[in-house]
Amino acid sequence: MRISTKAIYDTVTNNLAHVSDAMLHANQVVSTGKRINRLSDDPVGLVSVLNLRSSLDYIAQLERNITMGDSWLAMGETALAQVEEVLSQAKTLSIQMTSDTQGAEERASAAVEVEGYFHQVLSLANTQVNGRYIFSGTQTATAPFAWDDDGFGNQGIIYQGNDTEFEINIAKGINVAVGRDGTDIFGDDAFDWSDPDAGQANIFKTLLDLKSHLENNETDGIRAAMDELDSHMDNLRSLIADTGAKMNRLELKSNIIQELRLTYTDRKSELEDADVAEAIMDLKAKELAYQAALNSSAKVMKMSLVDFL
Amino acid sequence: MAGIGLVLNTAKDALLTQQYAMDVVSHNIANVSTEGYSRQTAIIQASTPIPYGGFIFGSGVGLQEIQREIDSFVETRLRERTSDYAAMAEKETYLSVVEGVFDENSGRSISAQFDAFWNAWSDLSNNPSGSAERAVLLESGATLSQSFNDIRNDLDQFGLELDLALEAGVQKVNQLTSQIATLNEQIISMEIQGNANDLRDQRDMLVRNLSEYLDVNVFQDSQGLLTVTTGRGYTLVSKTDAYALSFESSEVMWEGSTGKVAITDTVTGGKLGGWREVRDSIIPKYEAELDELARAVVWEVNRIHSQGVGLEGMSTVTGAFAVSDSAEELASADSGLDFWDGIETGKTFTLWVFDSAGNAVDTDITVTASTKLNDAGDTANSLVHLINDNAANVTAAEVDGALRITGDSGYTFAFADDESGVLAALGINTFFTGADSLDIRVNDTLKADTTLIAAGRIDAAGAFSPGDNTNALDMVALRDTQVALTRHTYDGVTTSGTDTLQGYFSYLVGSVGIKSQSVRREQEYAEIVVNQLTEMRDNMSAVSLDEEMTNLIKFQHAYAAAAKLISTADEMLQTLLQVR
């Protein structure tokens, strides 16, 4: 076959261009450490990488959410346990005061003690985390319990929050309540606070009633208040157990997230990171090919009949 | 005549002929690296024999013609493939730049900014009253919308650059076609004497250059004149006339006897074809999908945002979206609202008005199919009048097509439970403004006052608290919500479907990558084909120095031999003359 001089030179030019392009690309992979340097290097892999990056970002956010939720739940658990402790002290005191050996004077001084318990419980009910009230429903900027008009013309401890629990986001589409509706803990406030027979389910009312029974030296009333305290403590224990369960759930979720992070990071790295050993081998191979092309081209180009005439 | 005279004559012709052949060889050698040069061959033929003395004697040699070695089949294939390759190469160049615009490894990654935006909402949900969280959220919203603007502006810019490229391309085409027409003229006048080989080479070269700009058909008539048309048959050169193209309002125009015709869409090959495809089909797809996404982001975020309430009630608000005709139904395209189709009729929203003591009064307003913004003749169906007639202590008005609500002194107001979507459509209590990737922005109202970012909601009793995160949590859930998003093809065909906002962006980025990848492969393939055809053409037509050197020696020897003939004939004559 006839080979023209131009074809020889063109072939050399094209081949060198191709080999050096391949070498440049191999070098880019080695120097960036990334397998995907442009969208078109692997569009399908890149979309997976984008999704994984987004998932990793979301996981980091979930971890922040969980840490924050955990502090709320831990604070809530402590507050509830302390309320239970105070009520238990109130009950011990009540048992002593129902004894016939106690007189009106002792009961009156016990009433002062109960008032102290009442204030402790009220302050625990208004527990805050980072300046936000955790027993106020979603109205976390409002102190949940305060003296106010009860709607019957009397003053009572009125709930200022709402009945929507404050939630955090812990997974796609899953929110967990970390705050509480205060009335679930301390009882409903919608009754006439001046009526001694109303509001048995309200912790504040029970303590106020207990205090007034002690002041008035009414042992029957003290006994009734003791029963109410028992039922409050039952309720508190179940709420504490529920809080503990939620904390476990968050911890479990946090563990899952740690594992997911490892899996996602691995997968992402598999998709976008270059295998360095392989990339360097590849670069060496391309270098060799380039040198070979240079060598053979130099030889081919030198040959001409002109030299022999 | 015969005898020694014939020998001398033959020798003279031989000398001349070999010299002509040497001329051709030297011309070939001189043009060894000339682009588009076809090697020439001296066709040498024995002269007409002469009958003499009862025999027929050969009368030597003569130059028949100087022929150009070409294979028109390969030339035609090469021209077609050059068109394809040029189109692919241009597409590849522009797509690799478009790829850079969507580069997800850079700081401009929209995907990462979506993450930042959702995370900012998540952080706000953890601390709804935090002013730092609000500032970060606003910033992330602004960065996200800015990225949409930037990408769209870059794509628009490519469109403008391609217009310029097309215009310059048209001028180049005109230059080439007029040169071809001129060469047609020169060739026909020169070929009265013989083959105008070099002019034909030049003309072929111009046609090949032309085919780099657009796909052409070429016909040669019996006189050797070339007729050149576009791939679809619009004449560019006919005999010695060239038909100039022009470029008007982004279209390539061809002017024939019946007037100007836009032929942009018919150009499929060459640089013009590549530019046209990028400008008219590739970039519009990405722009349409970017718009689709921006529009969905604006609507979905606003829809949720308009359900909520900020840290405080508003004292005045002006809608970010205006109607073009306030007497038209809001839920119809005639209203001129960007999001008229998002309004659900027969649904209500609640307007809460608070006095300075915090007492709340609610008014439910129902939006029907006949609800207009402001029609004095139909107050029962006019939003402005519905608010003014039913809600105390606030005043509604129309300001340049937008709804403005203002509370009386000491009164504030807020919105809740908008099932109708009319608030989002009018841009009341919304996060973003704009309706496409070019004009998406964070609502200026929020920029001026971040406390208006609606993280919480008003409950059924009209109470709301700065610590409420209900609305923010709903916004976080939007991250994984499937929303209606239409996909576009490169041919402008649309398919409706659903996707998450971020999922749709990944799809868009993926389609840029896939297109770029396939164009690059096609370009590589086209390049290989062009190179092979070029090699075939060159092996047929280009000069081989080895061959020319061989010929040189061959003709040199023949020349020397012919000279020897003369000296021999001379000796023979001497011999004759010495005879006494």
Interface residues (C-beta under 8 A of the other chain):
Chain A: M1 R2 I3 S4 T5 K6 A7 Y9 D10 T11 N14 K34 N37 R38 L39 S40 D41 D42 P43 V44 L46 V47 V49 L50 N51 R53 S54 D57 Y58 A60 Q61 R64 N65 M68 N130 R132 Y133 S136 T138 Q139 T140 A141 T142 G161 N162 T164 F166 E167 I168 N169 K172 G173 N175 S304 L305 V306 L309
Chain B: V32 S33 R39 L95 S96 E99 F102 D103 E104 N105 S111 A112 F114 D115 A116 W118 N119 S122 D123 S125 N126 N127 P128 S129 G456 D459 A461 A463 F464 S465 P466 G467 D468 N469 T470 L473 V476 A477 R479 D480 Q502 G503 S506 Y507 V509 G510 S511 V512 G513 I514 S516 Q517 R520 N531 T534 E535 D538 N539 M540 S541 A542 V543 S544 L545 D546 E547 M549 T550 I553
